[in-house]
Amino acid sequence: MPSLPITDPAPRNGALPASAAVGASSRAFGVYVHVPFCRVRCGYCDFNTYTGEELRGAHRIDYADQALAEIVQAERVLAALGIGERAVSTVFFGGGTPTLLPVNDLRRILTAVSNTWVVAAGAEITTEANPDSVDRAYLMSLRDAGFTRISFGMQSAVPHVLATLDRTHNPAQIPLVVAWAREAGLQVSLDLIYGTPGESPADWELSLREAIDLEPDHISAYALIVEPGTRLAAQIRRGETATTDDDVQADRYEVADATLAGAGFSWYEVSNWARSPENRSRHNLGYWNGDDWWGIGPGAHSHVGGVRWWNVKHPAAYADRISAFRSPAAGRETLDADTQNVEAVMLGVRLADGLPVVGLDASGRNAVVGLIADGLIEGRQALAGLVRLTLRGRLMADEVVRRLLA
């Protein structure tokens, strides 16, 4: 797993500088809860997750109480800044596999968020889930606890692709869990991965068709990235598994975009499609738009008013900090204006809503003409003042960013 950045030390009490409160009323506020537990570690995964044998003294049954204690810390820190009464517009439980926790633990954490801050009417409350980690009763209980949305890690409809990824669920479980989630009144998102070694064009087309036939509200499709240190990376290095291919992944993306568009889905971020604007992930849009969020749990990242920090990664280290009434933050950085501008371009250019040309510096504005000529951004939108990627531009988003920031 990649190490966290080493920058400024975080104060023991987690206090934030007064600058973090400036402009808070104009920014949405979300809460992210990182649940770092998995039954098994998938071979491609480098997320901050732990199986039972990797916990080394930490205990899953203690996690909810620790999360509640961090929420108390968050309330104190934000109240000291005078921004403790902000409405929470989104709550997102990610992992790991949040649904390995009993529903009552998730309910307790969500209730603490509601009791600490004002949860806005119509707030988006999401949890991620592996298809084999829930049943009908569990999904009904999620609804009763206040959840409005669930994101299933489908990844593929093809058994041999799931096996390469070390996924534990059977494709036949996907229609069941989606039907149960629908019965519970939850919005449904499905995550897919393309470009897995051994995946054929027909495999990918089948996965897309199977996902679309389930009529979810939202679909995410991510290119497989082989991260250093993962089991999949080692298998590729030893020649046991074929390497991923950039050209193949580009082909898969084009097929995904055409197929999803034909089924009524519109892209709103390079890797995300929704049936309507109301079905977009509002929580993730908060990240891309540079809003504020507080991250609860081991390894969780937070951002408030240009101050970004991250918690210690291992659940045992997190538990030690919490039990000592210390902030679990391992380090933090205060973003200067130039860094915030760079990040606004890097993230904003990925959105279908477009990046305002007026926010670019002179060099970036001068690059627009060349990007139009190269077919990477839409000319008509650029003339209207927005940088909006073409399909080719989405495949080369990093190049667009590089030229806008050169």
DAUR-V945770 format. One record per helix or strand of 3 or more residues. SS is the DSSP state (H for helix, E for strand). FROM is the first residue (numbers start at 1). LEN is the number of residues. Records with the same first field share a line. If there is no record, write none. Layout:
# DAUR-V945770
SS = FROM-LEN, FROM-LEN
This chain:
# DAUR-V945770
H = 18-4, 24-3, 52-3, 60-22, 98-3, 103-14, 131-3, 136-10, 159-6, 172-12, 201-13, 231-7, 246-17, 277-3, 282-7, 315-9, 337-12, 357-3, 362-12, 379-5, 391-5, 397-9
E = 29-7, 87-9, 118-12, 149-7, 187-8, 218-6, 266-4, 272-3, 292-5, 301-4, 307-5, 329-6
